[in-house]
């Protein structure tokens, strides 16, 4: 579809943030809809972006741990059988550890305990895999600096006792998994249920072997779970995911034994992280969480939240999302012939905008400038020629961007 010139009317202006970056073409994520249970507490918040971004070598990063004051990560399906150490200050890759005896069919998460690192080759988008495995790497084999190869790794193989159908059902079943977390003598798995947006919890022993595991609990996550981790003292569990293209996180605390889902809980939606494929998560202190994204609507990068602050927002009923660099109003959730909105605040006078489809293909683009004394800028984008469906409007100014979902229905 050719690009069209948009009608821009200028009035006034302020300012609001997010991110700007190259995008990954042809990324398609499912429209999961609003499946959030109403009886669970929910807030909206903004995660702090950590600069610099992650290196291009981990554009498909899919898990995080903090060890030896470095962030360790890996790429997912199609990546090398390697883990990478990232300097927390510079964002540069400082070590590569190769595992020649392992295979990266679809590595989806990483976890650790005092003695071992666990790598989960558990991705199962089609629902057909019968070779699910967690690799067990001894930490004492990893040097403090320098690249190396490690042999003699352990293998923990498993299958789901409740899966009897292995027919290919691409992104339409409940036996995918992208999240593991070490806790006590077990590794806990939290499934990515494409079909019903819930998550099932399983546990496997940390001892190398082969196991058939049954679900221990089930939780209505209201989206697709992509990462999990416990705080260093084990008192909190965090689950990361996305729903309807928006990233979210669940926090659980004050649980008894292993009844994590029956504990106090809080859901945090990140409305600024739209079409951002968040996949890695770790605690850096007992209260601080860093999570990361693959290259998607933004480059691979890290974000930070504090669990105490999030709970404080929830308990004080201050959970409304407020941005502070780019502010817009009047944008309708559903439109037909055109999109009308007011740009209220920008970090710089010049701005650009683009409308993309669900596969992140650019359909419309334009630019404008805010005059110094204007209070807002009125923007109209003609959409009469677009098909019905979900679209994404991105507005950028300086180093900041905002992305909003737009539904077109004629």
Secondary structure by P-SEA (a helix, b strand, c coil): ccbbbbbbbbcccccccccccccccccccccccccccccbbbbbbbbbbccccccccccccccccccccccccccccccccbbbbbccccccccbbbbcccccccccccccccccbbbbbccccccccccbbbbbbbbcccccccccccccbbbbbbbbbccccccccccccccccccbbbbcccbbbbbbbcccccbbbbbbbbcccccccccccccccccbbbccccccccccbbbbbbccccccbbbbbccccccccccccbbbbbccccccccccbbbbccccbbbbbbcccccccbbbbbbaaaaaaaaaacccbbbbccbbbcccccccccbbbbbbcccccccbbbbbbcccccccccccccccccccbbbbbbbcccccbbbbbbbbbccccbbbbbbbbcc
